[in-house]
Amino acid sequence: MRSRFVLSGILALSVLSAEARAYQADQGKHDLTGRWVLTADFYGTTSYMPLDLVQQGEKLTGKFGSYKLEGSVQGNAVHFVAKDDQGDSEEVNGTVQDGKLSGTVVGTYAEDSPVRYQFTGMLAPVRPTGPPQRHEFTPTVFYRQFSAMNKPVLTVAPGDTIHTTTVDAGGQDAQGVKRVRGGNPQTGPFYIESAMPGDTLVVHLTRLRLNRDWAASDDGIVESGLNSDLAVKMKDNGKSIRWHLDTAKGVAYPEKPGEHLAHYTVPLRPMLGCIAVAPGPAQAAPGTGDSGDWGGNMDFNEIVEGATVYFPVRNPGALLYVGDGHALQGDGELNGNALETSMDVEFTVGVIPGKRISSVRVESPTHIISMGLYGSLDDAFRSATANMAQWLTEDYKLTPSEIAQVIGTAAEYKVSEVADRNSGVVLKIDKERLKPLAAAAK
C-alpha cells in the first residue's frame, strides 16, 4: 500500500498543555478549520496522520496527509473523501465532540486490498509563546537506535537553543572514558513542542567544537572503493590510526606517521556524522549506523557549524538525535570512518508547520543542498535530484521545464557517503544562481 502514514510508538497528544486543550475544545465547538493530528491503531502500531481542514459553512476542504479532500459537516457529523492522482482514496466518517474528532477510515487502494480502522484526533498543539530559552544539557544516557520509543531527554520549544555534548563513535567521552558500547551512540532524543507529523523541523548548528586533542580512524578503504588490484594491495590494511588534534593551529596529523607522512597535516573541520529525527516505525527502529529520509548516519562533511538541516517530521515532537562527531572527513568516508572524536554541540531548533518535505535538506551560507540516501549510488543520485526538484517547485515556483534548465546548468553533485548500507549523494546549487528565482517567486 502506498502509505501516507507517519507512525510512532509513543502517544503525542499527552503532551498538550492545559491551555492548548482548552483552546482546542473551544475551537471544536465552532469551526473545524485547522491542523489536526489523527491517532489510530493501524495493525497494532500507533499511527499519526496529519489532517488539514478548512470549513466554510457545511463544506470541508483540505488535505488528509498528501491527499486532497472534499466533504461536509452537519451538526457533529463529519464526512469527507480524500483522493490522490493515482486513484487511491480514503473515506472518513466521524463525529466531533468537545474538541475531539473520532470515527472510521475506509481506504481503497489501486494496488492493495481495502483497509478499515478507527481513529481519534485533536487539533495540533498550539506553538508555545514566550522568549526563546537556552538549555544546558549534560547527557547521562546514549542511544544506539534512532527510535521513537526512546524516552525524550529534554523538551524544548521552537526557537530554543540547546548546548550539549556527544561521545565518539566508539562510545568514549571528552576524557576518553568509555560511556556506552560503540556504534555511533547518540545524544537525545530532544522533544520539540508543537512539532507534528507533516511539519518540517529546522536545526541550525550554531557551534561545533572539539573537546579533546585526539581522534581515532584506521587505514582501510571500504569495499565499494576498491577494484580487484587495489583490494589485493590493501588486504593487510585495517589498523587503527590515532590522530592528534591541534586546535591552536587548526590541524590534525597522525601521532605515529609512516616515513612519508611525517609532515602530513589536514585542516580541522568539525562535523556531525549523525543527525536525525526518529523515523516512523513503518520500519523497525534503525540502528545508529543507518540512514534514510529521516537523516541518521549521513556522514556528509558539510553538516558543520553554520549549517541548517531540515527534516520531515514523522513523530510528535520530532525526536531529534545528534552524535558521531568527526574532526574531519573526506568525501564518501572512504576509510569506513573519519577522524572520530567527541564534540561540544550547540543548535537552535525551529518548526515550519504544515511544510512537508520528502527527505533531508541542508542549507549552507552559500548553497542549498538536497540529500539522496539509498542502497546504490545510482538510486541516491536520483533521490537527491528528486528532492531538489521538489524544493525548487515549492519554494521557487518553477515549472518542470524550468527545473530541468536550472539543475542542468547549476547542479553540483558530491558523493557524501559510501561506507554504510546506504550510499549518499548530494546535489548543491549556489544561492547566487537562485537570487533572481527567489525574487520572481514572490
Residue pairs with C-beta under 8 A, 6 or more apart in sequence:
1 107
1 109
1 111
1 112
1 115
2 84
2 86
2 88
2 109
2 111
3 282
4 49
4 64
4 65
4 66
4 67
5 42
5 47
5 48
5 49
5 65
5 280
5 282
6 47
6 48
6 49
6 50
6 197
6 198
6 280
6 313
6 314
6 315
7 42
7 45
7 46
7 47
7 48
7 280
7 281
7 282
7 314
8 46
8 47
8 48
8 148
8 278
8 280
8 281
8 314
8 315
8 316
9 45
9 46
9 147
9 148
9 149
9 281
10 46
10 148
10 149
10 315
10 316
11 39
11 46
12 37
12 39
12 48
12 196
12 315
12 316
12 317
13 37
13 39
13 122
13 316
15 125
15 155
15 191
15 193
15 316
15 317
16 24
16 122
16 125
17 125
17 126
17 128
19 126
20 125
20 126
21 99
21 122
23 123
23 126
24 99
24 122
24 123
25 98
25 99
26 99
27 34
27 99
27 123
28 96
28 97
28 98
28 99
28 100
28 101
28 123
29 98
29 99
31 55
32 53
32 55
32 60
32 73
32 78
32 96
32 101
33 53
33 54
33 55
34 52
34 53
34 123
34 124
35 50
35 51
35 52
35 123
35 124
35 196
35 198
35 353
35 354
36 50
36 51
36 52
36 53
36 101
36 121
36 122
36 123
36 124
37 48
37 49
37 50
37 51
37 121
37 122
37 123
37 124
37 196
37 197
37 316
38 48
38 49
38 50
38 51
38 101
38 119
38 120
38 121
39 46
39 47
39 48
39 49
39 119
39 120
39 121
40 46
40 47
40 49
40 105
40 117
40 118
40 119
40 120
41 47
41 117
41 118
42 117
45 281
45 282
48 196
48 197
48 280
48 315
48 316
49 64
49 65
49 119
49 197
50 63
50 64
50 65
50 196
50 197
50 198
50 354
50 356
51 62
51 63
51 64
51 65
51 121
52 62
52 63
52 64
52 198
52 354
53 60
53 61
53 62
54 60
54 61
54 62
55 73
58 72
58 73
58 74
59 70
59 71
59 72
60 69
60 70
60 71
60 72
60 73
60 78
60 80
61 68
61 69
61 70
62 68
62 69
63 69
63 82
64 80
64 82
64 90
64 92
65 82
65 198
66 84
66 356
67 82
67 83
67 84
67 88
67 89
67 90
68 82
68 83
68 84
69 80
69 81
69 82
69 83
69 92
70 80
70 81
71 78
71 79
71 80
71 81
71 92
72 78
72 79
72 80
73 79
73 96
76 95
76 96
76 97
77 93
77 94
77 95
78 92
78 93
78 94
78 95
78 96
78 101
78 103
79 91
79 92
79 93
79 94
80 91
80 92
81 89
81 90
81 91
81 92
82 89
82 90
82 91
82 92
83 89
83 90
86 110
87 110
88 107
88 108
88 109
88 110
89 107
89 108
90 105
90 106
90 107
90 108
91 105
91 106
91 107
91 108
92 103
92 104
92 105
93 103
93 104
94 101
94 102
94 103
94 104
94 119
94 121
95 101
95 102
95 103
99 122
99 123
100 120
100 121
100 122
101 119
101 120
101 121
101 122
102 118
102 119
102 120
102 121
103 118
103 119
104 116
104 117
104 118
104 119
105 115
105 116
105 117
105 118
105 119
106 114
106 115
106 116
107 114
107 115
107 116
108 114
109 115
124 194
124 196
124 353
125 193
125 194
125 196
126 194
127 157
127 158
127 193
127 194
127 351
127 353
128 157
128 158
128 193
128 194
130 157
132 157
132 159
132 160
132 161
132 348
133 156
133 157
133 160
133 161
134 160
134 161
134 162
134 163
135 154
135 156
135 160
135 161
135 162
135 163
136 163
136 164
137 153
137 154
137 162
137 163
137 164
137 187
138 164
138 165
139 153
139 164
139 165
139 166
139 187
141 153
141 180
142 167
142 171
142 179
142 180
142 185
142 186
142 187
142 323
143 150
143 185
143 186
143 188
143 189
143 288
143 321
144 180
144 181
144 183
144 184
144 185
144 186
144 287
144 288
145 285
145 286
145 287
145 288
146 186
146 276
146 277
146 278
146 279
146 285
146 286
146 287
146 288
146 290
146 294
146 295
146 296
146 321
147 278
147 281
147 285
148 278
148 279
148 280
148 281
148 285
148 314
148 315
148 319
149 281
149 285
150 189
150 278
150 319
152 188
152 189
152 190
152 191
152 317
152 319
153 187
153 188
153 189
153 190
154 162
154 190
154 191
155 190
155 191
155 192
155 193
155 317
156 162
156 190
156 191
156 192
156 193
156 349
157 192
157 193
157 194
158 192
158 193
158 194
158 195
158 349
158 350
158 351
159 348
159 349
159 350
160 348
160 349
161 206
161 346
161 347
161 348
161 349
162 190
162 346
162 347
162 348
162 349
163 207
163 344
163 345
163 346
164 187
164 322
164 344
164 345
164 346
165 173
165 174
165 187
165 211
165 342
165 343
165 344
165 345
166 186
166 187
166 272
166 322
166 323
166 324
166 325
166 342
166 343
166 345
167 173
167 179
167 180
167 185
167 187
167 323
167 342
168 215
168 216
168 324
168 325
168 340
168 341
168 342
169 182
169 183
169 184
169 185
169 273
169 324
169 337
169 340
170 178
170 182
170 216
170 340
171 178
171 179
171 180
171 181
171 182
171 183
171 185
172 178
172 179
172 342
173 179
173 342
174 211
174 212
174 342
175 212
176 212
176 214
179 185
183 287
183 288
183 289
184 273
184 274
184 288
184 289
184 297
184 323
184 324
185 288
185 323
186 274
186 276
186 288
186 321
186 322
186 323
186 324
187 321
187 322
187 323
187 345
188 319
188 320
188 321
188 322
188 323
189 278
189 317
189 319
189 320
189 321
190 318
190 319
190 320
190 321
190 349
191 317
191 318
191 319
192 201
192 317
192 318
192 320
192 349
192 351
193 317
194 351
194 353
195 201
195 313
195 316
195 317
195 318
195 351
196 313
196 316
196 353
197 280
197 313
197 314
197 315
197 316
198 313
198 354
198 356
199 313
199 318
199 351
199 352
199 353
199 354
199 355
199 356
200 310
200 311
200 312
200 313
200 351
200 352
200 355
200 356
200 357
201 277
201 310
201 311
201 312
201 313
201 318
201 320
201 349
201 350
201 351
202 308
202 309
202 310
202 349
202 350
202 351
202 352
203 275
203 308
203 309
203 310
203 311
203 320
203 347
203 348
203 349
203 350
204 307
204 308
204 347
204 348
204 349
204 350
205 272
205 303
205 304
205 305
205 306
205 307
205 308
205 309
205 345
205 346
205 347
206 305
206 306
206 346
206 347
206 348
207 305
207 344
207 345
207 346
207 347
208 270
208 271
208 272
208 304
208 305
208 325
208 343
208 344
208 345
208 346
209 270
209 305
209 343
209 344
210 245
210 247
210 268
210 270
210 325
210 327
210 341
210 342
210 343
210 344
211 342
211 343
211 344
212 245
212 341
212 342
213 244
213 245
213 246
213 247
214 242
214 243
214 244
214 245
214 255
214 341
215 242
215 243
215 245
215 252
215 326
215 327
215 339
215 340
215 341
216 240
216 241
216 242
216 243
216 337
216 339
216 340
216 341
217 240
217 241
217 242
217 243
217 335
217 337
217 338
217 339
217 340
218 237
218 238
218 239
218 240
218 241
218 335
218 336
218 337
219 237
219 238
219 239
219 241
219 335
220 234
220 237
220 238
220 335
220 336
221 230
221 234
221 237
221 334
221 335
221 336
222 333
222 334
222 335
222 336
222 418
222 419
223 231
224 418
224 419
224 423
225 332
225 334
225 418
226 234
241 254
242 254
242 255
242 256
243 252
243 253
243 254
243 255
243 327
243 339
244 252
244 253
244 254
244 255
245 252
245 268
245 327
245 339
245 341
246 252
246 253
246 268
247 268
250 267
250 268
251 265
251 266
251 267
251 268
252 265
252 266
252 267
252 268
252 327
252 328
252 339
253 261
253 264
253 265
253 266
254 261
254 264
257 264
266 328
267 328
268 327
268 328
269 301
269 304
269 327
269 328
270 304
270 305
270 325
270 326
270 327
270 328
270 343
271 300
271 301
271 302
271 303
271 304
271 325
271 326
271 328
271 329
272 303
272 322
272 323
272 324
272 325
272 326
272 343
272 345
273 297
273 298
273 299
273 323
273 324
273 325
273 326
273 329
273 333
273 338
274 288
274 295
274 296
274 297
274 298
274 321
274 322
274 323
274 324
275 295
275 298
275 303
275 309
275 320
275 321
275 322
275 323
276 291
276 294
276 295
276 296
276 311
276 320
276 321
277 294
277 295
277 311
277 312
277 313
277 314
277 315
277 318
277 319
277 320
277 321
278 285
278 294
278 314
278 315
278 318
278 319
278 321
279 285
279 286
279 292
279 293
279 294
279 314
280 314
280 315
283 292
286 292
286 296
288 296
288 297
288 321
288 323
288 324
289 297
289 420
289 421
290 296
290 297
290 420
290 421
290 422
291 297
291 298
291 299
291 373
291 417
291 420
291 421
291 422
291 424
292 373
292 422
293 312
293 358
293 359
293 360
293 373
294 311
294 312
294 314
294 360
295 309
295 311
295 360
296 373
297 324
297 417
297 420
298 360
298 371
298 373
298 416
298 417
298 424
299 324
299 326
299 329
299 333
299 338
299 416
299 417
299 419
299 420
299 424
300 362
300 371
300 416
300 417
300 424
300 426
301 326
301 328
301 329
301 330
301 331
301 338
301 416
302 362
302 364
302 369
302 426
303 309
303 362
306 364
306 365
307 362
307 363
307 364
308 362
308 363
309 360
309 361
309 362
309 363
310 357
310 360
310 361
310 362
310 363
311 318
311 320
311 357
311 360
312 356
312 357
312 358
312 359
312 360
313 351
318 351
320 349
322 345
322 347
324 340
325 340
325 341
325 342
325 343
325 345
326 338
326 339
326 340
326 341
327 338
327 339
327 341
328 338
328 339
329 338
329 339
330 338
331 414
331 415
331 416
332 415
332 416
332 417
332 418
332 419
333 417
333 418
333 419
333 420
334 418
334 419
335 419
336 419
337 419
357 387
357 390
357 391
358 386
358 387
358 390
359 370
359 371
359 372
359 373
359 383
359 387
360 371
360 373
361 368
361 369
361 370
361 371
361 387
361 391
362 368
362 369
362 370
362 371
362 426
363 369
366 430
366 431
366 432
367 412
367 428
367 429
367 430
367 431
368 388
368 391
368 428
368 429
368 431
368 434
369 426
369 427
369 428
369 429
370 384
370 385
370 387
370 388
370 391
370 426
370 427
371 383
371 384
371 387
371 416
371 424
371 426
372 379
372 380
372 381
372 382
372 383
372 384
372 385
372 386
372 387
372 424
372 425
372 426
372 427
373 380
373 383
373 417
373 422
373 423
373 424
374 380
374 382
374 383
374 422
374 423
375 421
375 422
375 423
376 423
377 415
377 418
377 423
377 425
379 423
380 422
380 423
380 424
380 425
381 413
381 425
383 425
384 413
384 425
384 426
384 427
385 407
385 427
387 427
388 407
388 411
388 427
388 429
389 403
389 407
392 398
392 402
392 403
392 406
392 407
392 437
393 403
395 438
395 441
396 434
396 437
396 438
396 440
396 441
397 440
397 441
398 406
398 437
406 429
406 433
406 437
407 427
407 429
410 429
410 430
410 433
411 427
411 428
411 429
412 427
412 428
412 429
412 430
413 425
413 426
413 427
413 428
414 425
414 426
414 428
415 423
415 424
415 425
416 424
416 425
416 426
417 423
417 424
418 424
